[in-house]
Amino acid sequence: MVKERVACLLIAFCALSLTSVSLGQDKQSANDRESLKAALGERGGAQVSKPEHVLSVLTYLREAGEGSPPESGSFLDVFIKELEKEPYDPENILTSEEFCSNYLRMMNKTTRIVGPALDTREVQQVEFNCCVAVGRRSGGKETYFGTGTLVSKRLVLTAGHVAVDGPGFVFFGLNVNDSQGSLRVDVEDVIDDFGYDADQNHKNDIALLVLKNDVPSNWKPAPIAPIRAADNMTYIRAVGFGWAKDLQRVEQKRLTDIGVYSKAVTRRQEDLYGGHEGMEFIAADPHGNDTCKGDSGGPSFTLFKNKWALVGVTSRGVAKQCGKGGFYVRVGNYIPQIQSQAQRLGEQLNLID
């Protein structure tokens, strides 16, 4: 992902195990709290005057980490320090009830899997074949610089800042260097009338690529989630061809699960971090599982009615380096415009009601 950041947001999200813990569970006794303090290394900050959602996360971290203090300066170390701070600050983004609740729900639902961080896995052939790499040809060479999502037979949804880079074709497959079972389709036109503005911190960072030919039926357009799905999601599954810890180039399709911090950017978050109110959401992970360079324009999905449905387009990071969280365009806000363009081509979107 192109990491053009306007402010550093220290967002934390920890993935240590899949221990089942629910918000409001485990009402600790005084002895439990003393045990918690000891398990976190006698850090001097674990007090008892904490709301239940903070205590629940601290309990989870204690059990998942088996009492071992985290490495000093790590994301987990910072997260715990914020949870332990006194007095409790209800405005602290790391200790808010929504964030803690989403964190615990995510740990109970998902397997950690892309990014520049701990756990990675490549996408299998049958998974998310709607996700494509975006590239151009120059001097007989192919260059890849973004990701997109097939939403109809000839339309690929991507980021506005990817579209302005002059895409020439899209790649269907798992690895851009592997011709087996893959497909390249040229881009005929770019539809960039969504109001994308790079000078306003990539406002409306969304665009459509029109393909020259219909895509064969084995490549399935993504089902698209309604706005209410974004309003209720806990985590996203992000897919892209971008950089990872072990591969710093656009090449291999991978995926990751990332917890949702804010389902829709608020006015305060817009002022603090540079997001766009109501038009984007924020997802982050403290160990660095994240989208990165080359993932821009790629899809993020949420489970809706037992399907992975498209809910976001990868836009940009919160901080300069990958692994600190990112902004994602809420696709549901743009469904009428996308649908209008599909109908102009005589096509229909796969909308989930």
C-alpha positions as CSV (number, residue, x, y, z in Angstrom):
1,M,0.0,0.0,0.0
2,V,1.3,3.5,-0.7
3,K,2.0,4.7,2.8
4,E,1.3,8.4,2.7
5,R,0.6,9.3,6.3
6,V,-0.5,12.5,7.9
7,A,-0.2,11.6,11.5
8,C,1.2,8.7,13.5
9,L,-1.6,6.8,15.3
10,L,-0.3,4.3,17.8
11,I,-3.0,1.7,17.4
12,A,-2.6,-1.6,19.1
13,F,-4.1,-5.0,18.5
14,C,-2.6,-8.1,19.9
15,A,-2.8,-11.7,18.5
16,L,-1.3,-14.3,20.9
17,S,-3.8,-17.2,20.9
18,L,-7.3,-18.1,20.1
19,T,-8.4,-18.3,23.8
20,S,-12.1,-17.8,24.0
21,V,-12.8,-14.7,26.1
22,S,-15.9,-12.6,25.8
23,L,-16.4,-9.0,27.0
24,G,-17.8,-8.8,30.5
25,Q,-16.5,-12.3,31.3
26,D,-14.3,-13.2,34.3
27,K,-15.2,-10.6,37.0
28,Q,-12.0,-10.7,38.9
29,S,-11.6,-10.8,42.6
30,A,-8.9,-8.7,44.4
31,N,-6.6,-11.7,44.4
32,D,-7.1,-12.2,40.7
33,R,-6.1,-8.6,40.1
34,E,-3.0,-9.0,42.3
35,S,-2.2,-12.2,40.3
36,L,-2.7,-10.2,37.1
37,K,-0.3,-7.5,38.2
38,A,2.4,-10.1,39.0
39,A,1.9,-11.9,35.7
40,L,2.5,-8.7,33.8
41,G,5.9,-8.4,35.5
42,E,5.2,-6.1,38.5
43,R,5.1,-3.2,36.1
44,G,3.7,-0.9,38.7
45,G,0.7,0.2,36.7
46,A,-2.0,-2.5,37.1
47,Q,-4.5,-1.0,39.5
48,V,-8.0,-2.2,40.3
49,S,-9.9,0.8,39.3
50,K,-10.5,-0.3,35.8
51,P,-13.7,-0.8,33.7
52,E,-14.7,-4.3,33.0
53,H,-13.7,-4.2,29.3
54,V,-10.1,-3.2,30.2
55,L,-9.9,-5.9,32.9
56,S,-11.2,-8.5,30.4
57,V,-8.4,-7.7,27.9
58,L,-5.7,-7.7,30.6
59,T,-7.0,-11.1,31.7
60,Y,-6.9,-12.4,28.2
61,L,-3.3,-11.2,27.7
62,R,-2.2,-12.7,31.0
63,E,-3.7,-16.1,30.1
64,A,-2.4,-16.0,26.5
65,G,1.1,-14.9,27.5
66,E,1.3,-17.4,30.4
67,G,2.7,-14.7,32.6
68,S,5.7,-13.8,30.5
69,P,6.3,-10.1,30.3
70,P,6.5,-8.7,26.7
71,E,9.7,-7.4,25.2
72,S,10.3,-3.8,26.2
73,G,9.2,-1.4,23.5
74,S,7.2,-3.9,21.6
75,F,3.6,-3.2,20.4
76,L,2.3,-5.5,23.1
77,D,4.4,-3.7,25.7
78,V,2.9,-0.4,24.7
79,F,-0.6,-1.8,24.6
80,I,-0.4,-3.2,28.1
81,K,1.1,0.1,29.4
82,E,-1.9,1.9,28.0
83,L,-4.3,-0.6,29.5
84,E,-2.6,-0.2,32.9
85,K,-2.5,3.6,33.0
86,E,-4.2,5.4,35.9
87,P,-6.5,7.1,36.0
88,Y,-8.5,5.4,33.3
89,D,-9.1,7.7,30.3
90,P,-12.3,7.0,28.5
91,E,-11.0,9.0,25.5
92,N,-7.9,6.7,25.0
93,I,-8.3,5.0,21.7
94,L,-6.5,1.9,23.0
95,T,-8.7,1.4,26.0
96,S,-12.1,2.3,24.6
97,E,-14.9,-0.2,25.1
98,E,-15.5,-0.6,21.3
99,F,-11.8,-1.3,20.6
100,C,-11.4,-3.8,23.5
101,S,-14.7,-5.5,22.6
102,N,-13.7,-5.9,18.9
103,Y,-10.3,-7.2,20.0
104,L,-11.8,-10.0,22.2
105,R,-14.4,-10.9,19.6
106,M,-11.8,-11.1,16.9
107,M,-9.6,-13.5,19.0
108,N,-12.6,-15.7,19.4
109,K,-13.4,-15.8,15.7
110,T,-10.3,-15.7,13.5
111,T,-7.0,-17.3,12.7
112,R,-4.1,-14.8,12.3
113,I,-3.0,-15.1,8.8
114,V,-0.5,-11.4,5.6
115,G,1.5,-8.8,6.2
116,P,4.8,-7.7,7.3
117,A,4.3,-9.5,10.6
118,L,4.2,-12.8,12.4
119,D,1.8,-15.2,10.7
120,T,1.4,-15.4,7.0
121,R,-0.1,-17.6,4.4
122,E,-0.6,-17.4,0.7
123,V,-4.1,-17.4,-0.8
124,Q,-5.1,-20.7,-2.3
125,Q,-6.4,-21.0,-5.9
126,V,-10.1,-21.2,-4.9
127,E,-10.0,-18.3,-2.5
128,F,-10.8,-14.7,-3.5
129,N,-10.0,-15.1,-7.2
130,C,-11.8,-11.8,-7.6
131,C,-8.7,-10.1,-6.3
132,V,-6.3,-9.0,-9.0
133,A,-2.9,-7.4,-9.4
134,V,-2.8,-4.1,-11.2
135,G,0.1,-3.4,-13.6
136,R,1.4,-1.7,-16.7
137,R,3.8,-2.6,-19.5
138,S,6.8,-0.5,-20.5
139,G,9.7,-1.4,-22.6
140,G,8.7,-5.0,-22.8
141,K,8.5,-5.3,-19.1
142,E,5.6,-5.7,-16.7
143,T,5.4,-3.6,-13.6
144,Y,2.9,-4.2,-10.8
145,F,1.9,-1.4,-8.4
146,G,-1.5,-2.1,-6.9
147,T,-4.4,-4.4,-6.3
148,G,-8.0,-4.4,-7.3
149,T,-11.3,-6.4,-7.1
150,L,-13.4,-7.7,-9.9
151,V,-17.0,-6.6,-9.2
152,S,-18.6,-7.4,-12.6
153,K,-17.5,-9.1,-15.8
154,R,-15.6,-6.0,-17.0
155,L,-15.3,-3.8,-13.9
156,V,-12.4,-3.8,-11.4
157,L,-12.7,-1.7,-8.3
158,T,-9.4,-0.1,-7.1
159,A,-8.1,2.9,-5.3
160,G,-8.1,6.4,-6.9
161,H,-4.4,6.8,-6.4
162,V,-3.8,3.5,-8.2
163,A,-5.9,4.5,-11.1
164,V,-4.0,7.7,-11.7
165,D,-0.8,5.8,-12.0
166,G,-1.9,4.6,-15.5
167,P,-2.9,0.9,-15.2
168,G,-2.6,-1.0,-18.4
169,F,-3.8,-4.5,-17.4
170,V,-4.9,-6.6,-14.5
171,F,-3.6,-10.0,-13.5
172,F,-5.8,-12.9,-12.3
173,G,-4.0,-15.6,-10.4
174,L,-1.9,-16.2,-7.4
175,N,1.6,-15.1,-8.3
176,V,2.4,-12.6,-11.1
177,N,5.5,-14.7,-12.1
178,D,3.4,-17.9,-12.5
179,S,1.6,-18.3,-15.9
180,Q,-0.2,-21.5,-15.0
181,G,-3.8,-21.0,-14.2
182,S,-3.5,-17.2,-14.6
183,L,-5.0,-14.6,-16.9
184,R,-4.1,-11.1,-18.0
185,V,-6.7,-8.7,-19.3
186,D,-6.0,-5.2,-20.7
187,V,-7.6,-2.1,-19.2
188,E,-9.7,-0.2,-21.8
189,D,-10.7,2.8,-19.7
190,V,-10.5,4.3,-16.2
191,I,-13.6,5.7,-14.5
192,D,-12.3,8.3,-12.0
193,D,-15.4,10.4,-11.4
194,F,-15.8,9.5,-7.7
195,G,-14.2,12.8,-6.6
196,Y,-10.8,11.5,-5.8
197,D,-8.5,14.3,-4.5
198,A,-4.9,13.5,-3.5
199,D,-4.5,17.0,-2.1
200,Q,-7.2,16.4,0.4
201,N,-5.4,13.4,1.9
202,H,-6.7,11.0,-0.7
203,K,-10.4,11.8,-0.3
204,N,-12.7,9.5,-2.1
205,D,-9.8,7.1,-2.9
206,I,-11.8,4.9,-5.2
207,A,-12.0,4.2,-9.0
208,L,-13.1,1.7,-11.5
209,L,-11.1,0.0,-14.3
210,V,-13.0,-1.0,-17.4
211,L,-11.6,-4.2,-19.0
212,K,-11.4,-4.7,-22.7
213,N,-13.0,-8.1,-22.5
214,D,-15.4,-10.0,-20.3
215,V,-13.6,-12.2,-17.8
216,P,-14.2,-16.0,-18.1
217,S,-16.9,-17.4,-15.8
218,N,-14.4,-19.2,-13.5
219,W,-13.3,-15.8,-12.2
220,K,-16.1,-14.7,-9.9
221,P,-17.0,-11.1,-9.1
222,A,-16.9,-10.3,-5.4
223,P,-20.2,-10.2,-3.5
224,I,-20.7,-6.7,-2.1
225,A,-21.9,-6.0,1.4
226,P,-24.4,-3.3,2.2
227,I,-23.6,-0.4,4.5
228,R,-25.1,-2.1,7.5
229,A,-22.5,-4.9,7.3
230,A,-19.7,-2.3,7.8
231,D,-21.6,-0.8,10.7
232,N,-21.5,-4.2,12.5
233,M,-18.2,-5.7,11.5
234,T,-15.5,-6.7,14.1
235,Y,-12.6,-7.5,11.8
236,I,-11.8,-7.6,8.1
237,R,-10.1,-10.1,5.9
238,A,-7.7,-8.0,3.7
239,V,-6.4,-9.5,0.4
240,G,-3.6,-8.1,-1.8
241,F,-0.5,-8.6,-3.8
242,G,1.6,-6.1,-1.8
243,W,4.7,-6.2,0.2
244,A,5.2,-8.6,3.1
245,K,8.0,-9.1,5.6
246,D,9.7,-11.7,3.5
247,L,8.9,-10.2,0.1
248,Q,9.2,-6.5,-0.6
249,R,7.7,-6.3,-4.0
250,V,4.3,-6.8,-5.6
251,E,4.1,-10.4,-6.5
252,Q,2.2,-13.0,-4.3
253,K,-1.5,-12.8,-3.4
254,R,-1.8,-13.1,0.4
255,L,-4.4,-12.3,3.0
256,T,-4.7,-11.3,6.7
257,D,-7.3,-10.7,9.3
258,I,-7.1,-7.3,10.9
259,G,-9.3,-6.0,13.8
260,V,-11.5,-3.0,13.2
261,Y,-10.8,0.0,15.4
262,S,-13.3,2.4,13.9
263,K,-16.2,1.2,11.7
264,A,-16.6,4.7,10.3
265,V,-14.1,7.6,10.9
266,T,-15.5,10.2,13.3
267,R,-15.0,13.9,13.1
268,R,-12.5,13.7,16.0
269,Q,-10.6,11.0,14.2
270,E,-10.6,13.0,11.0
271,D,-9.1,16.0,12.9
272,L,-6.5,13.9,14.7
273,Y,-5.4,11.3,12.0
274,G,-6.5,12.7,8.7
275,G,-9.3,10.2,7.8
276,H,-12.5,11.2,6.2
277,E,-15.6,11.2,8.4
278,G,-18.1,8.5,7.6
279,M,-16.4,7.5,4.3
280,E,-13.6,5.3,5.7
281,F,-12.9,2.9,8.5
282,I,-9.7,2.1,10.4
283,A,-8.2,-1.4,11.0
284,A,-5.0,-2.2,12.9
285,D,-2.9,-4.8,14.6
286,P,0.0,-4.3,17.2
287,H,2.2,-7.1,15.9
288,G,2.2,-5.5,12.4
289,N,-0.3,-7.6,10.5
290,D,-1.4,-5.0,8.0
291,T,-1.8,-4.1,4.4
292,C,1.3,-2.5,2.8
293,K,2.8,-1.1,-0.4
294,G,1.2,-2.7,-3.4
295,D,-2.0,-3.7,-1.5
296,S,-3.6,-0.3,-2.4
297,G,-6.9,-0.7,-4.1
298,G,-7.3,-4.2,-2.8
299,P,-10.3,-5.7,-1.2
300,S,-11.2,-6.1,2.4
301,F,-14.1,-8.5,3.3
302,T,-16.4,-9.1,6.2
303,L,-18.4,-12.2,7.0
304,F,-22.0,-11.3,6.2
305,K,-24.8,-13.9,5.8
306,N,-22.1,-16.6,5.9
307,K,-20.3,-15.1,2.9
308,W,-17.1,-13.1,2.6
309,A,-18.5,-9.9,1.2
310,L,-16.6,-6.8,0.0
311,V,-16.7,-4.0,2.5
312,G,-13.6,-1.9,1.9
313,V,-10.9,-0.7,-0.5
314,T,-7.4,-0.4,0.9
315,S,-6.4,3.3,0.8
316,R,-3.4,4.3,2.9
317,G,-1.6,3.8,6.2
318,V,-2.0,5.6,9.4
319,A,1.8,6.0,9.9
320,K,4.7,6.1,7.5
321,Q,5.7,2.5,8.0
322,C,3.6,-0.6,7.4
323,G,2.2,-2.3,10.4
324,K,0.7,0.6,12.2
325,G,-2.8,0.4,10.8
326,G,-4.6,1.7,7.8
327,F,-7.5,3.6,6.3
328,Y,-10.0,1.7,4.1
329,V,-12.7,3.2,1.9
330,R,-16.2,2.1,2.9
331,V,-17.5,0.5,-0.4
332,G,-21.1,0.6,0.7
333,N,-21.1,4.4,0.5
334,Y,-20.4,4.2,-3.2
335,I,-22.7,1.4,-4.3
336,P,-25.1,3.6,-6.3
337,Q,-22.3,5.0,-8.4
338,I,-20.6,1.7,-9.0
339,Q,-23.9,0.1,-9.9
340,S,-24.7,2.9,-12.3
341,Q,-21.4,2.2,-14.1
342,A,-22.1,-1.5,-14.2
343,Q,-25.5,-0.9,-15.7
344,R,-24.0,1.3,-18.4
345,L,-22.1,-1.7,-19.5
346,G,-25.1,-3.9,-19.3
347,E,-23.9,-5.7,-16.2
348,Q,-25.1,-6.2,-12.7
349,L,-23.2,-6.2,-9.3
350,N,-23.4,-9.1,-6.9
351,L,-25.1,-7.2,-4.1
352,I,-26.0,-8.9,-0.9
353,D,-29.1,-7.5,0.8
